[in-house]
């Protein structure tokens, strides 16, 4: 395939697939077992493990299912393009993109197959979230860290 000609692209693809499959698989397993919290939530200190069907997008913003799926798909395609367009050496920016892609893809699969995203962790005033959401948040933080590092050099 023409896009796999360079070794750096092969390394990036391996890196991407490892994280996407690892985080996506773990997130989907946790979501599967979180169904146990549907009838009986569990509290551990300030954390509640619950079953929540999030019909919206980030922060439970309500959008129709087809629009949410199209927007998420377009966003993931753009993020993949940015990842492969980035510098050859792997850095926090690329790791951030990979984490966002992994979490976004896992949540997109929920939207496609269930019509909602399965969330299960509730902490105080925060919206209910899942591992994919944490992956997305960690990715955003890493990108900000990389950008701030680049500005100081």
Buried (B, 14 or more C-beta within 10 A) or exposed (E): EEEEEEEEBEEBBEBBEEBBEEBBEBBBEBBEEBEEBEEEBEEEEEEBBBBBEBBBBBEEEEBEEEEBBEEBBEBBEEBBEBBBEBEEEBBBBBBBBBBBBBBBBBBBBBBEEEEBBBBBBBEEEEBBBBBBBBBBBBBBEBBEBBEEEEEEE
